[in-house]
Each structure stands twice: as structure tokens, then as C-alpha cells.
């Protein structure tokens, strides 16, 4: 059955893109243009993706997410505590 009439995208094609990592309607649009013309199919795409439809979402390791957050927090803290370089007026 067609999901996107504008570009002739079927349910099967949306599912194939989801299996290869397109987990949001925006990612599906990037993969096959579905949802980028009239937009009437975006809700259908959301329904097809649903909870648990994206295999990569379950494959994400919580440790990796925690590490990435900790790294970002550490970089932010380092930037906040670093001494800024003197400006041209201050250096003169």
C-alpha cells in the first residue's frame, strides 16, 4: 500500500528505510523524500515507525549515551573555568 502518493513510496519502502536506521519521519524524508511535498503522509509514516520499529534505537548502549553526556559536561565545565585571553586593549 502507498504511504506517499507524491513520490510513490510504499509501506514496505518505509519499513526498509527504518531497518537501515531511519528512525524518524525526517530521516525517512531524507532517505526517500516521503513527506516532503504535501506532507499528508507524515502521520502515516509516524504510525509505521511507532515504538520499537527502529532496530537501531534498541541497539544504542546507555553507557555510550552517558559517556557522551559526561564528555560534553566536562568540556562545558572546562570552558567555563578557563581564563580568557587578554583583549588588545587589556594587553596594551
PyMOL commands that set and color helices and strands:
alter all, ss='L'
color gray80, all
select helices_A, chain A and resi 11-19+25-32+42-49+55-59+62-81+88-91
alter helices_A, ss='H'
color red, helices_A
select strands_A, chain A and resi 2-4+9-10
alter strands_A, ss='S'
color yellow, strands_A
deselect
rebuild
show_as cartoon
